[in-house]
């Protein structure tokens, strides 16, 4: 990973149907960053991740991906966006992480099957290979999706609310995996609501309220004053906006 993979956001405005969700955002996501994206509901957090994956295009400004190619980015959407009624088992869902390497219709070799089993073992799902994904608990589903991320082996990993509605043990296990990725020099950007967790595990934070409130060391970015400002700005756009999150 010697090539620079800094992602620069330059006067970035994002939105839907000509309605901005984030405006005039500047900053850099450095190679190897472990960045939490925080803010009230409606602050634009998920919108930013969708722009980084190329799902939406900027209304104004630009994203300079540097040496990062689309295939270098792995994305975990919110759990609600996963159709657990789809008739697929755990092994095949995790194996989707290999598609970019073997092709959508490429046959899996024995070595590929071993990689899938190893990834499932790494997230604590050995023995679940042929279980229907709809039969899994919320925590088990998230473990399965992290196994898929492992198999993608991407230098940039985007996580949208990865710990929502899962048990504490699963959170601890997945945090350990994120720590391993960070130690390997991968860039990790995660949308998170639990500020206690962010303060304990993420050294850098971006606090959004449709615009940048703060971006820097977590202790500074998530100061009480910054959180009050983020809440006030978001509520100015949306009277039903929730408080910034737990542990504020």
N, C-alpha and C positions, 0 to 999 in steps of 0.2 A: 504494500500500500504506500509506495513512495511518492506517487503523483498526488499533488495537492487536491483535496476534495472539499475545500471550503465552499459553502453555498451562501451567496450574498443576496440579500433582499434590498432592492433599490427603489425607494418611493413607491412601494407596492400597494396597490389598491385591488381588493378582491370583492366579488359579490355575485349576486344572482339577479337576472332580469333587470339590470341597470341599477339595482339597489346595493350600495356598498355594505359589505359585512366587516371589512377591515380597510382602513385607508392610511396612506402615506407611511407605510411601515419600512423602516430601514434597520439593517443589522446583518450580522454574519453568524452563520452556524459553522464553527470551525471543525476541521477534521478531528475526530475523536471526542467531540462534545458529548456531554450527558446533560441534555437540556430538557427541563420541564416547561410545558406551556400551560399557564394557569389563567384563570379569570372567571367571572360569573357566566351563567348560561346566557347565550346570545352574544358572547364577546368576540366570536370569530375563530375560536381555537381549532375546531374540526375543519373549518374552511381553509385555514392555513395548511393543514396537512394534505387536504385534497389538492391544493395548488402545487405542493411539493411533489405529489405523485403524478401531476399532469391531468388530473380528472377535470379541473377547471383551469381556465386561462386568465391571466391578469386583465382587469379592466383598464389599469394604468400601471406604469412602472414596469419592473421586470424582476425575474429571478435569474441570477447568474449561477449556473450549476458548476462552473469551473470544470473539474475533471470528472464530475459525477454524471454517469449515463443513466438512462431510464432503467436498464437492467441491474444497476447497482443499488436500487432502492427496493426495500421490502416494506410492505404496508400491512398493518393489522387494523382493520376498521373496528368500529364499535360492535359489541356483541349483538346488538339488535339488528345489525345488517347481515348477519349470518343466518341463512335459511336452514334450520336444523331439521326441517321436515323433508329435506332432499334425501332421496334414498342412496346414501353412500356410507361406507364404514370408515372407521377411524384411520385405518392404514391408507386407504385411497385418498382421504382428505389430506392427511399429512404429506403424502407423496406428491401432491400438487406443487409442493415447494421445489421439486426437481424439474418441472415442466420447461423452464427456460433453458435448462441444460440438455435434456433429452428430447424436447419437442412434445407438442400436445399428443401426437399419435406415435411417438417413439416407444419402442418396447423397453421395459425395465429389465436390466440384467441382474444377475444374482448379487453383484456388488451394490447395485442401487437398492435392492430390497433390504440388504443388510444395513445400508445407511438409514432407511426409513425406520427399521426396528431399533437401531441405535438412538435415533432422535426421539422416538417414543419412550425408550428407556430413560433417556436423559431428563424427560419431563415427568417421569413416574407413571407412564401408561403402558408398561409391559403387560401383556395379557389382554389388552383391550383392542388389539388390532382389528378384529372382525366385529366389534361392537358397532351397532348403528349409531351415528352421531346424535340422533334424537334421543337416545337412551342415556346419554351422559348428563351428569350434573353440570351446573354452570362452571364450576372450577375445572372439571375434567375437559369441558369443551375448550376452555382457555388454554389449558395445558396442550391440547391437541394442536391448537393454532400456533402456539409457540414452537411446537415440533416442526410445523410447516415452515416457520421463519428460520429455524435452525438449518433446514435443508436448502433454503434459498441462499444461505451463506453470503448475504449481501453486506457491503461495507456501510450502508446507510439504512437504518431501521426506524420506521415511523410507527408509533403506537398510539391509537386513539382510545383513551380510557381503558387501559388494559386490565385494571383491577376492579372494575365496576361489578358489584354483586357477586363476588367470589369469596371463598372462605380464607381465613387468615393464613393457614398453612400454605395454601396455593400462592397467595400473595408473596409470602416469604421465599418460596421456591422459585418463583418467577423473577423476583428481585435479584436472587442469587445468579440467575441466568443472565439478566441484564448486566450485572456487575462483571460477569465473565466476558460478555461482549465488549464492554467498555475497556476492560483490561487488554483485550485484543486490538484495541485501536479503532473500533467501529464507532460511527456517529449514531447517536440515539436521541430521538426527539419524541417525547411522550406527553400527551394531553392528560393532565391529572387534576383531581379535585381535592385530594387529601393533603393539606399543607404540611401536616406533621410528617407524612411519608416523604414529601418533596424535600423538606428541610433535612431529613435524615439521610437521604440517598441520592439527591440530585444537586450537584454543586452549582449549577447555573439554571436560572429561570427567566422566562419571558412572561410578563404579566400583561395581558391584553384586556382592553375594554373597547373593542372596535378600533382602537389605536394602541400604540405602544405606551404603556404606563411606565414600565421599567424593564430593563434587560441587563442582566449581569449576575454577580454572585447572589445566590438564593437568599441569604440573610438580608441583603440590602433590597433586592427586588420585591420581596414579600414583607416589607415593613408594614406596620399598622397603618401608616399614613397612605402608602401606595394602595393598600387594599381598600381603604375607605374611598379613595379617589376612583378606583376601578368600579366599585359598586355604584357610586354616584353617577358616573358617566354612563354605565350600562342602563341604569334605571331611567336616565334621561331619554334613552331611545325606547325602552320597553318597561312599562310600569309593572309588569309581572316578572321581571328578572329576579332570579333568586340571589341570595347572599353568596359571597365568593366561595365558600366551602367550609369544610370541617377543619378545625384546628387553626382558624384564623386568629 
